[in-house]
Amino acid sequence: MEFSVTFDETRDTIRIYYPQINTGEKLYDYIEEIDIQPKFVDCVEMFFTGFESNLLYRDLDLVEQNL
């Protein structure tokens, strides 16, 4: 698994899929709740490439809100 996505990129991707997650606090809570696995690379929190493909399986309530 490749960890090459920064937190900012993760945040922006989640906001594209779920615009209702519109505050920093909601975003941190969401990332923690759905357990997107981070890894620290050179003291920088990184997320795995392709994490967004798992979003649909992590929170069906949000998916339904976007329909």
Summary of the structure (lengths in Angstrom):
residues: 67
radius of gyration: 11.7
end to end distance: 30.4
largest distance: 39.1
contacts: 151
relative contact order: 0.25
helix: 54%
strand: 19%
